[in-house]
């Protein structure tokens, strides 16, 4: 099992790479979408929330050169010079694929764009692309000093006002500020139809490129949000996803916190089921108290989930992928993000040391 760290786009610098190494990480997941460029919508380093309705800001330039082979190779080289491995890129800018999600007039053009990105990642030697096939995206969450000792953390305070999504918006971000009206509601089966079309086109390209597509579950895992259906909001729905197009390149970005928030099933059974199948590309490790629509994110050692049990299941099933801290509470100090991440990474290393000691006694 590899221990990694996720970095937002504005964190792609030597200082953050050195922090990751100093904390004991060997691998990185990076975000190339700039969720923070709007300034006021989201905190500087904490996870973006964008308020109760989840508007994170305006999308980036769909022609952004960040996705070229040359730029990806440059970032990979800088990361390797810091002694780390670039394992994955997480999330596509909605500017790149909003009509794939919405089944709009630019769908074919945008599919070619996503295919080009996957090919570029393969050529640049980056093995995994994490993504979330969702129209509403991450919404409905609020933050406050609810963690141990008053640490700022994120949660959900009950059902969200189900106002529709404005036209020109997809997956938390605005791609057309001049649109009027609202995105029409669709059925769950229509969302699955769109997803199956996407997967059927992208997986063969990913196979040829040597890239794994890693699907994140819906967060929060509600059946609908903002009058739009959700794709994976119960643990068993991941099986439907991987069975649609059986392939090593059709994999999961399994978020323990999100699965634990789901109203049905067992997070332990889900981690066991999908790790035994070898379908987990990488793990987001996050603890929570409660389930949707009422939950709070917590420190890794104090939530409802027995994280030692989770890591033990992964170990028993021979999981060789990467585990990264997901969100962490913001600790009260001059570097809240760094402290929260270091706390979780230290916990993972402590559990790993316990396992090694147990092995040595056998």
C-alpha positions as CSV (number, residue, x, y, z in Angstrom):
1,X,0.0,0.0,0.0
2,X,1.3,3.4,-1.0
3,X,0.8,6.5,1.1
4,X,0.0,9.7,-0.9
5,X,-1.2,13.2,-0.6
6,X,-3.6,15.2,-2.8
7,X,-2.6,18.7,-3.9
8,X,-4.8,21.5,-5.4
9,X,-3.5,23.3,-8.4
10,X,-2.2,26.3,-6.5
11,X,-0.2,23.9,-4.3
12,X,1.9,22.5,-7.1
13,X,5.2,23.8,-5.9
14,X,8.4,22.5,-4.2
15,X,7.3,23.6,-0.7
16,X,4.2,21.4,-0.9
17,X,6.2,18.5,-2.5
18,X,8.8,18.8,0.3
19,X,6.0,18.7,2.9
20,X,4.6,15.5,1.4
21,X,8.0,13.9,1.6
22,X,8.6,15.1,5.1
23,X,5.3,13.7,6.2
24,X,6.2,10.3,4.8
25,X,4.3,10.3,1.5
26,X,5.7,8.6,-1.6
27,X,2.9,9.5,-4.2
28,X,0.8,12.4,-5.2
29,X,-2.7,13.0,-6.6
30,X,-2.9,16.5,-8.2
31,X,-5.8,18.7,-9.2
32,X,-5.4,20.7,-12.4
33,X,-8.8,22.4,-12.1
34,X,-8.5,25.7,-10.4
35,X,-11.4,25.8,-7.9
36,X,-10.0,28.7,-6.0
37,X,-9.3,31.4,-8.7
38,X,-12.6,33.2,-7.8
39,X,-11.2,34.1,-4.4
40,X,-14.2,34.6,-2.2
41,X,-16.1,31.4,-3.1
42,X,-13.8,29.0,-1.3
43,X,-11.1,29.1,1.4
44,X,-7.5,29.2,0.3
45,X,-6.4,25.7,1.3
46,X,-9.4,23.9,2.8
47,X,-11.7,21.8,0.6
48,X,-13.9,24.0,-1.6
49,X,-17.6,24.2,-0.6
50,X,-18.9,27.3,-2.3
51,X,-21.7,27.7,0.2
52,X,-24.8,25.6,0.7
53,X,-25.6,25.4,-3.0
54,X,-22.1,24.5,-4.0
55,X,-21.1,27.1,-6.6
56,X,-17.3,27.0,-6.7
57,X,-16.9,29.7,-9.3
58,X,-16.3,30.1,-13.0
59,X,-14.7,27.3,-15.0
60,X,-11.2,27.6,-16.5
61,X,-10.3,28.2,-20.1
62,X,-11.4,25.1,-22.2
63,X,-8.2,25.5,-24.3
64,X,-6.0,25.7,-21.2
65,X,-2.5,24.3,-22.1
66,X,-2.2,22.6,-18.7
67,X,-3.5,19.5,-20.3
68,X,-0.8,19.1,-23.0
69,X,1.8,16.4,-22.9
70,X,4.5,18.9,-22.4
71,X,2.9,20.5,-19.3
72,X,2.0,17.2,-17.8
73,X,5.6,16.0,-18.3
74,X,6.9,19.2,-16.7
75,X,4.8,18.7,-13.6
76,X,5.7,15.1,-13.4
77,X,9.4,15.9,-13.7
78,X,9.2,18.5,-10.9
79,X,7.4,16.1,-8.6
80,X,10.0,13.3,-9.3
81,X,12.8,15.8,-8.7
82,X,11.3,16.2,-5.2
83,X,11.5,12.4,-4.6
84,X,7.8,11.7,-5.3
85,X,5.7,9.8,-7.8
86,X,2.8,11.4,-9.7
87,X,0.1,8.7,-9.4
88,X,-3.1,10.5,-10.6
89,X,-4.8,13.6,-11.8
90,X,-8.2,14.2,-10.1
91,X,-11.2,15.8,-11.8
92,X,-11.9,17.3,-15.2
93,X,-12.7,21.0,-15.5
94,X,-16.4,21.3,-16.3
95,X,-15.3,23.6,-19.2
96,X,-13.9,20.5,-20.8
97,X,-16.9,18.1,-20.5
98,X,-20.1,19.9,-19.5
99,X,-22.0,18.8,-22.6
100,X,-21.0,15.2,-21.9
101,X,-22.7,15.5,-18.5
102,X,-25.7,17.4,-20.0
103,X,-25.9,15.5,-23.3
104,X,-25.6,18.9,-25.1
105,X,-24.7,19.9,-28.6
106,X,-20.9,19.9,-28.0
107,X,-20.9,16.4,-26.6
108,X,-18.9,14.8,-29.5
109,X,-16.4,17.7,-29.6
110,X,-15.9,17.4,-25.8
111,X,-15.5,13.6,-25.9
112,X,-12.6,14.1,-28.3
113,X,-11.1,16.6,-25.8
114,X,-11.4,14.1,-23.0
115,X,-9.9,11.4,-25.1
116,X,-7.0,13.6,-26.0
117,X,-6.4,14.3,-22.3
118,X,-6.4,10.6,-21.5
119,X,-3.9,10.0,-24.3
120,X,-1.7,12.9,-23.1
121,X,-1.7,11.5,-19.6
122,X,-0.6,8.1,-20.9
123,X,2.1,9.6,-23.0
124,X,3.2,11.7,-19.9
125,X,3.4,8.5,-17.8
126,X,0.5,9.4,-15.4
127,X,-1.5,6.2,-14.7
128,X,-4.8,7.4,-13.3
129,X,-7.5,9.9,-14.0
130,X,-10.0,10.4,-11.1
131,X,-13.4,11.8,-12.1
132,X,-17.0,12.3,-10.8
133,X,-19.8,11.9,-13.4
134,X,-22.3,14.3,-11.8
135,X,-24.4,17.2,-13.0
136,X,-24.9,18.8,-9.6
137,X,-21.4,17.9,-8.3
138,X,-20.5,18.5,-4.7
139,X,-23.2,20.6,-3.1
140,X,-25.3,20.9,0.0
141,X,-22.3,21.0,2.5
142,X,-21.6,23.6,5.1
143,X,-18.6,24.2,7.4
144,X,-18.2,25.2,11.0
145,X,-16.1,24.6,14.2
146,X,-17.6,21.2,14.8
147,X,-14.4,19.1,15.0
148,X,-12.6,18.0,18.2
149,X,-11.4,21.1,20.1
150,X,-13.4,23.4,17.8
151,X,-11.5,22.4,14.6
152,X,-13.3,23.7,11.4
153,X,-14.8,20.9,9.5
154,X,-17.5,20.2,6.9
155,X,-20.8,18.5,7.1
156,X,-24.4,18.5,6.1
157,X,-27.2,20.0,8.2
158,X,-30.2,18.3,6.6
159,X,-32.0,18.3,3.2
160,X,-31.0,21.2,1.0
161,X,-33.5,23.5,-0.6
162,X,-33.9,21.7,-3.9
163,X,-33.7,24.7,-6.2
164,X,-32.8,23.8,-9.8
165,X,-29.4,24.3,-11.3
166,X,-29.0,27.4,-13.4
167,X,-28.4,26.9,-17.1
168,X,-24.7,27.4,-17.9
169,X,-23.7,25.5,-14.8
170,X,-22.4,22.0,-14.4
171,X,-20.6,20.2,-11.6
172,X,-20.3,23.1,-9.2
173,X,-19.0,25.6,-11.7
174,X,-20.3,28.2,-14.2
175,X,-19.3,27.8,-17.8
176,X,-21.7,30.4,-19.3
177,X,-22.6,33.4,-17.1
178,X,-25.1,34.7,-19.6
179,X,-27.5,31.7,-19.8
180,X,-31.1,32.0,-18.6
181,X,-33.4,29.4,-17.2
182,X,-32.6,26.2,-15.5
183,X,-31.2,22.7,-16.3
184,X,-34.1,20.3,-17.0
185,X,-34.4,17.5,-14.5
186,X,-33.7,14.0,-15.8
187,X,-34.2,10.4,-14.5
188,X,-31.7,8.2,-12.9
189,X,-31.8,5.9,-15.9
190,X,-31.1,8.8,-18.3
191,X,-28.0,9.7,-16.2
192,X,-26.9,6.1,-16.4
193,X,-27.5,6.1,-20.2
194,X,-25.3,9.1,-20.5
195,X,-22.6,7.6,-18.3
196,X,-22.6,4.3,-20.2
197,X,-22.1,6.2,-23.5
198,X,-19.2,8.1,-21.9
199,X,-17.6,4.9,-20.5
200,X,-18.1,3.0,-23.7
201,X,-16.1,5.6,-25.6
202,X,-13.4,6.5,-23.1
203,X,-12.4,3.1,-21.7
204,X,-11.0,1.7,-25.0
205,X,-8.9,4.9,-25.3
206,X,-7.8,4.6,-21.7
207,X,-6.8,0.9,-22.3
208,X,-4.6,1.9,-25.2
209,X,-3.1,4.8,-23.2
210,X,-2.4,2.7,-20.1
211,X,-4.6,4.9,-18.0
212,X,-7.1,3.9,-15.4
213,X,-10.4,5.9,-15.1
214,X,-11.2,6.0,-11.4
215,X,-14.8,7.0,-10.6
216,X,-15.6,8.9,-7.3
217,X,-19.0,8.3,-5.7
218,X,-21.4,11.1,-5.3
219,X,-20.7,13.4,-2.3
220,X,-23.0,14.0,-0.5
221,X,-24.5,10.6,-1.5
222,X,-28.1,11.7,-1.9
223,X,-30.3,10.1,-4.5
224,X,-30.9,13.6,-6.0
225,X,-29.4,17.0,-5.5
226,X,-30.6,20.3,-7.1
227,X,-33.4,18.3,-8.9
228,X,-30.8,16.1,-10.6
229,X,-30.2,12.4,-10.1
230,X,-27.0,11.0,-8.7
231,X,-25.0,8.1,-10.1
232,X,-23.4,6.3,-7.2
233,X,-25.1,7.1,-3.9
234,X,-25.3,3.6,-2.4
235,X,-22.3,1.1,-2.2
236,X,-23.8,-1.5,-4.5
237,X,-24.1,1.0,-7.3
238,X,-20.3,0.8,-7.8
239,X,-20.8,-2.8,-9.0
240,X,-23.1,-1.6,-11.7
241,X,-20.5,0.9,-12.8
242,X,-17.7,-1.5,-13.1
243,X,-19.9,-4.2,-14.8
244,X,-21.0,-1.7,-17.5
245,X,-17.6,-1.9,-19.2
246,X,-15.4,-4.7,-17.7
247,X,-11.8,-3.5,-18.0
248,X,-8.8,-2.8,-15.8
249,X,-9.2,0.8,-17.1
250,X,-12.6,1.1,-15.5
251,X,-11.8,1.4,-11.9
252,X,-12.8,3.2,-8.7
253,X,-11.6,6.2,-6.7
254,X,-13.2,4.8,-3.5
255,X,-13.9,7.5,-0.9
256,X,-14.3,5.8,2.6
257,X,-16.0,8.9,4.0
258,X,-18.5,9.2,1.2
259,X,-19.4,5.5,1.4
260,X,-19.7,5.7,5.2
261,X,-22.2,8.6,4.7
262,X,-24.5,6.4,2.5
263,X,-27.8,5.5,4.0
264,X,-27.5,1.8,3.1
265,X,-24.9,-0.9,3.2
266,X,-21.6,-1.3,5.1
267,X,-18.5,0.6,4.3
268,X,-16.4,-2.4,5.5
269,X,-18.2,-4.7,3.1
270,X,-17.8,-2.2,0.2
271,X,-14.0,-1.8,0.8
272,X,-13.7,-5.6,1.0
273,X,-15.9,-6.3,-2.1
274,X,-14.1,-3.9,-4.4
275,X,-10.6,-4.4,-3.2
276,X,-11.0,-8.2,-3.6
277,X,-11.9,-7.5,-7.2
278,X,-8.8,-5.3,-7.7
279,X,-11.1,-2.5,-8.8
280,X,-9.8,0.3,-6.5
281,X,-7.3,2.6,-8.2
282,X,-6.9,4.6,-5.0
283,X,-8.5,5.4,-1.7
284,X,-9.7,8.6,-0.1
285,X,-9.4,8.1,3.6
286,X,-11.8,10.3,5.7
287,X,-13.9,9.7,8.8
288,X,-17.4,10.9,9.6
289,X,-20.1,10.9,12.2
290,X,-23.6,10.3,10.9
291,X,-25.2,9.7,7.5
292,X,-26.8,11.9,4.9
293,X,-28.5,14.2,5.2
294,X,-27.0,14.8,8.7
295,X,-23.3,14.2,9.1
296,X,-20.0,15.8,10.2
297,X,-16.5,15.1,8.9
298,X,-14.1,14.3,11.8
299,X,-10.5,13.6,12.6
300,X,-9.4,10.3,11.3
301,X,-9.3,8.6,14.7
302,X,-12.7,9.7,16.1
303,X,-15.5,9.1,13.7
304,X,-18.0,6.3,13.2
305,X,-15.6,4.3,10.9
306,X,-13.0,2.0,12.4
307,X,-10.1,3.0,10.2
308,X,-7.8,0.3,11.5
309,X,-10.4,-2.2,10.3
310,X,-10.5,-0.5,6.9
311,X,-6.7,-0.6,6.5
312,X,-6.7,-4.2,7.7
313,X,-9.2,-5.2,5.0
314,X,-7.1,-3.5,2.3
315,X,-4.0,-5.3,3.7
316,X,-5.7,-8.7,3.8
317,X,-6.9,-8.3,0.2
318,X,-3.4,-7.4,-1.0
319,X,-4.3,-3.8,-2.0
320,X,-1.3,-2.3,-3.7
321,X,-2.8,1.1,-4.6
322,X,-2.5,4.4,-3.0
323,X,-4.2,5.7,0.2
324,X,-4.5,9.5,0.6
325,X,-6.0,11.7,3.3
326,X,-9.2,13.1,1.8
327,X,-10.5,16.2,3.7
328,X,-9.2,16.8,7.2
329,X,-10.4,19.2,9.9
330,X,-8.5,22.5,9.9
331,X,-6.4,22.6,13.0
332,X,-5.9,25.8,15.0
333,X,-2.4,27.0,14.0
334,X,-0.6,29.0,11.4
335,X,-0.8,26.1,8.9
336,X,-4.3,24.5,9.4
337,X,-4.2,22.4,6.2
338,X,-0.7,21.1,6.8
339,X,-1.4,20.2,10.4
340,X,-4.6,18.3,9.5
341,X,-3.0,16.4,6.7
342,X,0.1,15.5,8.8
343,X,-2.3,14.2,11.6
344,X,-4.0,11.8,9.1
345,X,-0.8,10.7,7.4
346,X,0.8,10.0,10.8
347,X,-2.2,7.9,11.7
348,X,-1.8,5.8,8.5
349,X,1.9,5.3,9.2
350,X,1.1,4.3,12.8
351,X,-1.4,1.7,11.8
352,X,1.1,0.4,9.1
353,X,3.8,0.1,11.8
354,X,1.4,-1.9,14.0
355,X,0.7,-4.3,11.1
356,X,4.5,-4.8,10.5
357,X,4.9,-5.6,14.2
358,X,2.1,-8.1,14.0
359,X,3.8,-9.8,11.0
360,X,7.1,-9.9,12.7
361,X,5.5,-11.8,15.6
362,X,4.1,-14.5,13.4
